[in-house]
Amino acid sequence: MRLRIYIEIDQVYEKDILGNVLKFISEIDSLDKKVYVNFMDNLEYFKVEPLLFGSQVKKFDDLKIYG
């Protein structure tokens, strides 16, 4: 099973990330992972955490951008 990661990041990065998803995934060394990104307003920091449980994956399924 591939590792799943959830990222919260400021929405100012949304256009850049979604404009070239593969480049972003490569830069964060996650080509072998499933990646879920939540673009949020006014975040000063980003957050990264693993999605370990099926209920987490189901909750964030609409945020999946890769994998």
N, C-alpha and C positions, 0 to 999 in steps of 0.2 A: 504494500500500500504506500502510495506517495504521501509525503508530508504535506499538510495544508497549513498555509500561513495567512493570517489576517493582518492587514495594515490599515491604520487610521492615519490620514495625512491631510494637510490643508488643501482645500479645493483649488487654490491657485496653481497646483501642479496637475490638475485633472487633464487639461488639454495636452500637455507635454507627454504624460504617461499614456493616455489613451490614443494619442497620435502615433505612438510607436511602442506598443506593448512589448514586443520582443526585445527591443533595446533596453527597456526598463527592467524586464525580467533577467536579462543577461547581466546588467549592471549590479543587480542585487544577488547574483549567483543563485538563481532559483529556477533554472531551466528544468530541474527534476522535481519541482513542487507544483502544487495547485495554489494559486494566489488569489486572494480576495481583498479588494481595496475599497475602503469607505472614505470618500472625499467629504470633508467636513469644513464648516465655516470657522475661521479665526482660530486655528490650532497653532500654538507656538512650537509644539514638539510633535514628532510622529510617534506612533506606537506600533509595535510588532509583537504578535503572539501566535502561538500554534493553536490550531483548531483540533482538539483531541477527540471530541465526542460528536456523535451523529446529530444531536440536537443543536450543537453549535453550527455545524455545517449546514443544516437545514435552515437555520435562522439567517445565515449570511449567503445563501446560495445565489441570490440575485446580485451580489457584489463580486462574483467570480469574474476575473479578467483573463486568467490563464490556467491551463492544465486540464 
